[in-house]
């Protein structure tokens, strides 16, 4: 009898050990960021009503805005937007690992004056359209930033948010911008800076997904209240950040590398970015989203020690300007032209004027990690005859990348 009891106890213990699993999966609540511009302004500085746009209205360097698909003068995705805008992919880095990646050496805490604190992403589930395998890419491998360089999130996937961020509205040099940065700032490395320019007539909050995505990868992002298409807003924004970087009482004190500044923006914001990389010595790279110089000459003025790229839509009204600006024979700076193709056949009939900041945001993030963060392995994704942004699937969306580069 004793032997039977002993045998039963041994079997029960073995069964418990086999089925015991003390691992946990930390998946954050979904916080979808739709990038929708509501009918009223969130900061009180943008008109609550959509300006009347005629068929001859000019934005984004001479782009014509269809009156039936504009918000505040720009094409902006909303719950009723054409399918060609695509859906924002805010996936965090894999449910099998921690949903938020933070630097182990960080000793910074969230400032008391911060506004909205958001989680790393909105979902741990990749949309069905992302089931198509992307071409082999060097950016797939998880690589920590090189010692001595600017800080980057350890997670390298540009299609996902990587860290929790601070998201502060109604701030900046004019009180109408947005400031976002990693909730846990690095203790031993500087953070590169990205200036984001909204489309003409569109408030910066419409691009919350892009702003958060860039910040979650380690950048300090300042989004402008408006984009006149020149440097009149971008330069004061950088001056404002420099003051914060020198203020011992500011959370960003000595956290910024003001020699590693990139500019990006949508339509008119793209024109602002182009002029900033031409005229401001602090800016070393620019990535235009659905934009291009009306005169088709601006890219030829970019200094050869800087870089510039354009992400644009196959059916976007910006296409002629983007292509002509890039194809100008006077362009000597390293430059890329990246088209989004095969988009949903609704609205504009493919990837249109709203493609870059939403469905195509990964290209801008990868570009900034390459040119600001020093991840030279990403060059293979942009330059050559194969690679993610040369001939690859748009992860999480319908369609393909079709890219070309020169002067690298």
Secondary structure, 3 states (H helix, E strand, C coil): CHHHHHHHHHHHHHHHHHHCCCCCCCCCCCCCCCCCCCCCCCCCCCCCCCCCCCCCCEECCCEECCHHHCECCECCCCCCCCHHHCCCCCEECCCCCCCCCCCCCCCCCCCCCCCEEECCCCECCCCHHHHCCCCCCHHHCCCCCCCCCCCCCCCCCCCCECCCEEEEEEECCCCCEEEEEECCCCCCCCEEEEEEECCCCCCHHHHHHHHHHHHHCCCEEEECCCCCCCCCCHHHHHHHHHHHHHCCCCCCCCCEEEEEEEEEEECHHHHHHHHHHHHCCCEEEEEEECCCCCCCCHHHHCCCCCEEEEEEECCCCCHHHHHHHHHCCCCCCEEEEEEEECCCCCCCCCCCCCCCCCCCHHHHHHHHHHHCCCCHHHHHHHCCCCCCCCEEECCCCCCEEEEEEECC
